[in-house]
Amino acid sequence: MGMTITEKILADHAGREKVTPGELVTCDVDIALGNDITAPIAIKAFEGAGAKKVYDTEKVVLVPDHFVPNKDIASAQQAQIMRLFAKDQKITNYFEVGQMGIEHALLPERSLTLPGDIIIGADSHTCTYGALGAFSTGVGSTDLAATMITGKIWLRVPETMKFVFNGKKKNKWISGKDYILYTIGKIGVSGALYRAMEFTGSMIEEATMDDRFSLANMAVEAGAKNGIVHTDRKTLDFINSQDQKPSREYKVYESDDDANYHSVHEFNGDDIDLQVAFPHLPENTKPVAEAKNIKLDQVVVGSCTNGRLADLEVVAGLLKGQKVADGVRMIIIPATQKIYKQAMARGYVETFIDAGAVFSTPTCGPCLGGHMGILAEGEKCLATTNRNFVGRMGHPKSEVYLASPAIAAASAVTGVITDPADIAGE
């Protein structure tokens, strides 16, 4: 019996010829990531264990991105702990405000996350890097501390669920965000609990890297240990196109034809419409036609799910010559400084501001209810973020609807949830 991509990566990093689901393995870690919420706890555990040096100053990555620029004294203290630790440990990949971005967009941009890697991060959306053909998963702060000391992580080998997307997407507005919302709607928020979600099929082959990042990013919203897409020419072109080239070698893995899967789920592009996840779970998905005319108070475009340049391009195209509806606040957040500059150079920022939107420095900000867009009681927000739990973006009696950048832009113009085709004259 052959192995899946996930099993092969874990086997190689554990020094084994083969692993099977359910086994406990100890694996070498290529990248260990922390942010300004989780790293300070890990640093405290690191120091409490009597550790003196991190296992590798190149492989420990620290990104302050959640509450920065600092929103209050507490967040300033958190960021300071990271800053001083990075300086003391001489950590190469610490990204200060001005250089940083939202971690899961920044690391691929810097070629720090590569195919075949094992990447652990004290952030649940670390699974994003599966788009590159890596095994990447979120861990707790104490696990991060242990990895910073030893360079290793113990894992239970997950079973793999295979998701095959056949055919072609129905229209140009449909994106990776719609693929993953549709999937979660089908299997539920616990449907892939502690399993790998492997995405394949003609629609995934045709999907852009930005779409694949969105897809892998939200695997955790189905309870998955990791999401993964096999490395192909698009993946390699993405890596080779970055300003910063990889500083280490990487290995490309493919699932064997006779690999054993927990289950195989086949979807057809003809059945996948633009999706909206209703409060208060990502599984509460409906086609946009069933969500129309829900009145909104706020629209947020950004996050590690949908703050990339292609996302901003879609939004700018729909906002050009339009105005954000009266009574609606629109907040647009680029995922990195590089994306910020590209959006300026292409004229997107002027389009956003002319339309009446706010354009922010890179930050996770409103996604986690941190800052830059907190909701009041009774308010409704449509967001391109990844979670819509009770109180996720503010008051526990507010509501968050999840959707793609195209739906977000159209809805900001009309003030109600809207199919982008309706304002594009299609």
N, C-alpha and C positions, 0 to 999 in steps of 0.2 A: 504494500500500500504506500502510495506517495504522500507528499506533504504539501500543505498550503504555504503561501508566501510567509504568513505570520509564523508558522511552525519552523520554517527553514531559518528565518532570521533568529528566532530564539535558540534554535539548536546550535547555530554557528557561534553565537555570543556566549553560549554555555559550554562550548568546547565539546559538543556532542554530535554524533552522526545523525541522530534522529531523536525527536521528542514526540510525545503523544498527548492529546488533551487530558487535563487533570493532573499531570505531573507537576511537581514543584521543581523549579530550576533556578540557579543563581547565574545571572548574566552580567557580562561587562557592559557598561553604559557609555555611549558615545557623547551624549549631551545631557547635562543635568541643569534644569531651568528653575529659577524662582523669580517671583515678582514682589512688589512692595507690600502685599498683604501676607504672602506665605513665606518669603525668604527670612524676614526677621525672626519668625518662630523657629525656622530651621537653623538659623545662626545661633540662637540661644541654645538649642539642643546640641549643635556642633560643639559649642564652647563648654556646655555642661558635661559632654562626654570626654573632655580633656584633650580634644583634637587640636592640633597646632597648624596643620597645613591641609588645604584641599587636595584631592587626589590628582588634579590636573588643572592648572590655571587657565588653560585654553578651553576646557570642556565644561567648566562650571560657568553658566551664563546667568546674569542678573539684570532684570529689566524692570525699572519702576514705571508702571503704566496704568495702574488702577486709580489711584487718588492723586495723580500728579497732572499738571503743577499742583503742589500741595494745597488741599482745600481747607485744612485746619491744622492746629498744633499737633494733634495725634498723628495725622498723616505725614507731617513734616518729620516727626520723630521716627516713624517707620522708615521713611526714605533715608534718613540720616544713618540708621543702623546698617542698611545695605551699602551706602556710600562708604562708610568707614571700614566695613568688612572687606569690600572690594579693594580698597586702597591698601589695607593691611596685608591682604592675601595676594596682592598684585594680580588680580583677576583681569585678564585681557578683555573679555567680552562683558564688560559692564557698560550700560548705555544710559548716560545722564540725560536729563531733560534738555532738549535741543538736538540730541542725536537719537534719542529713543523713539520707538513707535509701539503700537500694540504688539506684544511679544510674538504672537503667532503669525503675524505678517512680516515682522522685522527679521526673524531668524532665517526664513527662506531667502529673503532679499539679501541677506549677508552671507548666504551659502554656508550657514552653520548647521543646517539640517539637510541630510543627504539620503539618497536611496540606500536601503539595507541597514540603516542605523537602528539602534535602540535609543530612544529619546524618552526620558522621564521628566515630567515637569510638575511642580506643585501648583497646578492649575488644571481644572478638569478638561479644558479645551485643547490640551496638548495633543490630543488625537488628530488635530489639524494636519500634522506632518505626514500622516498616512497617505495624503495625496501625492507625495513624492515616492511612495513605495517603501516607507520606513515603518517600523513598529514604534508607535509613540503613544504614550498613555499618561494620564494624570495620576499623581500620588499625593499622599499627605506630607506635611512639612517635616515630620520625623523621618519618613522614608527619604525625603530629599537630603536631610542632614546625614543619614547613614551613607547615602550615595556620595555626597560631597567628601566623606572621609575615605570610603573604600573603593569608589568607582564601580560598585556592583549593586544590583537590585535582585531580590528574589521575587519570582512570579509563578503563578499557576498558569500553565499553558492553556489558553482558551480554546474552546471549540470554535469553528469558523462557520458563519452563515454566509452563503453566497447570494448576492443580489444581481440579477441579470436584467439590464435595461435594453430591451429590443426596440428596433425601429428607429424613428427620428422624432424629435420634439415637434409639437403641433404648430408652434409659431415662434417668432423671433424673441418674444418677451419671456418665454420660459427659460429658467436657469437652474443651476445646481441647487439653489435654495429650494426651488419647487420640487426637485427630485427627492431631496432628503425629507422635506416636510411631508410629501406624499408617502414616502417609505415609513416614517414614524407614525403617520396616520393609519397605515395598514397593520403594523406590528405592535404599536403601543410603546409607551415610555419604558417598559420593562421587557420589551420583546426580544432584545438582544443582550440580556443581562449577563455580564462577564463573558461575552463572546466577541470574537472578531467579526466585523462586518466587511466582507470583501466585495467591492463594487466592480462590475464588469459589463460587457455587452457593447453593442454598436453605439448607443447613446453616450456611454462613458468614453469610448474611443474618440468620439466627435467632440466631447466636452472640452472647454478650455481649462487651463490650469486653475484659473480663478474659480470656475465652477467646481472643479474637483476639491479645491481647498474648502469651499463652503460645504460640500458633501461630507468630507471626512470630519470637518469641524464639529458637526452636529451628531455624529455617531453616538457620542456619549448621551445625547438626549433620548436615545433608545436603550440606554443602560449598557452600551457596549464597552468592552475593555479597550478596543481600538477599531478604527476604520482604516481601510487600506485599498489603494488602487495600484495596479502593477505599473512599473516604470516602463515608459515607451519613449518614442522620439520626442513627443511634446514635453515630457518631463525633462529629458536631457537638454532640449533646446531652451527650456526655462532656466535651468541651472547655468548653462553656458552663456545666457544673455545677461546675467547679473554683473554689475560693476565689480563686485568682489568675487573672485574665483575661489573654488574650494581649496582649502589648505591641506586636505588629506584625501586619500583614496576612498572609494566607496564601491559597493558590490550590488549588482542588480539581481533580484530574485524573481522567479516565476512559480506559480503553483503548478504542481504536476497534474497531468491529465487524469491520473487515478487517485488524486487527493481525496481524502474523506471529509465530507462536509456534514455539519449538524443538520442543515436544511438548505434547499435551493429555492429562491423566490424569483419568479420571472414577471417583469412588468413590461407593458407595451407603451410606447410613446403616445399612441393615440388616446390612451386613457388618462394621461397626466396633464391636467390643466394647471393654470396658475393657482397657487395654493395660499390660503390664509389660515394660520393657527389661531383659534379663538382662546380666550382665557379659560382656564388658567394652566393649561398644559400644552406642550408642543404636539401632542397626539390629537388634539381637538381640531383637526384640519378639515377644511371645506374648500371647494373650488371658489375662486373669487366671485363668481356669479351669485353664490349663496351668501356672500358677505357684503354685497354692495349696499351703499347708503347708510352704513353705520357712521354716525357723526364722530369726528375726531377733535381732540384738543391739541395733540402734539404728534409730530412725525419725526422719527430719528433714523438717519442713514449713517451706518458706520459699524464698528465692532470688529472683532477678529473673524466674524462670519462674512461681512459684506462691506468692508471699508477700503477695498482695493480700487485701483485706477479704473478698471472696467466697470465697476459698480458706479463710480462717480460719473463716468462717461454716459451711462444710461440715464442717470438722474439729470445731468446737464442737458441732454438731448430733449428730454421731456419738459424741462423747466424753461428752456429757451423761449423768450418772449412771453412767458406766463408770469403770474403772480401767485404767491402762496395765499390761500383763502383767508379771508377775515376770520379772526378768532382761532387760527391755527398757528402754532409755533413749529417751525421746521429747523432741526439741528442736523448739520452735516459734519461728520468727523472723518478725516482721512486716517488711514491706518498707520502711516509712517510719514516721516519728514520728506522722504523721496517722493512719495505719492502727493504730498502737499505741494511740492515744487512743480511736479508734472501737471497737477490740476491748475496751478497758476499759469504755467506756460501755455496750456491749451485753452485758456480763457474760461475754464469751468467756474473758477471762484467768482469772477465777475458776474457770470450768469446766475450763480446761487444768490449772491448779494442783491443783484438787481431784482430777483424774484421775491426777495424779502426773507431769505433764509439766513441762519447763523452758520458761519464756517469756523470750525474750532481747530486748535492745535491737537495733535494725536493724543488720545486718551481713551481708556475703557469707559470712564465717566458714567453716563447714564445707564449703560447696559446692566450694571450690577446695582443700580440705585446709589451710586457713589456721589456724583456731582454732575453739573452741566446738563440738567434736564430732569430733575426729580418731579414726580407727579403728585398733585394734590388729590384730596378725597374726591372720588367720583369722576376723575378725568380719564379719558380714553386716549391711548397712544398706539399708533401703528409703527413698528420698528423692524429694522433689518437685523436685529440682534438674534440671540439664540435661545432665550428663555423667557417665559411669560408667567412664571409662578406668582402666587399671591404676594403682593408687596415687592416684587422683584425690582421695579423701577421707582418705587416711592410708597405712597400711602397704600395700606392693605385693601382699601376700598377703591383703588384705581384699577384700570384694566389695560393689559398689553396684548396687542394682536401682532403676530409675527408674519412677515411677508418679504418678498424680494424688493430690491431697489426700484424696479419698474413700477410695482404697485405703490410703493412709498411715494414716489415722485408724483404719480397721477393723483393719489389721494391727497397729497399736500395742496395741489392746485384746486381740487373740488371741495375739499373739507370733509369728504366722506370716503369710505373705502371704495376704490374705483379700479376697474380694469384699465391698464394703460392704453389699450386699443381704443378706448372710448374718447380719450383726449388727443390721440395721435391721428384721428380722422380715419380710422380703419374700420 
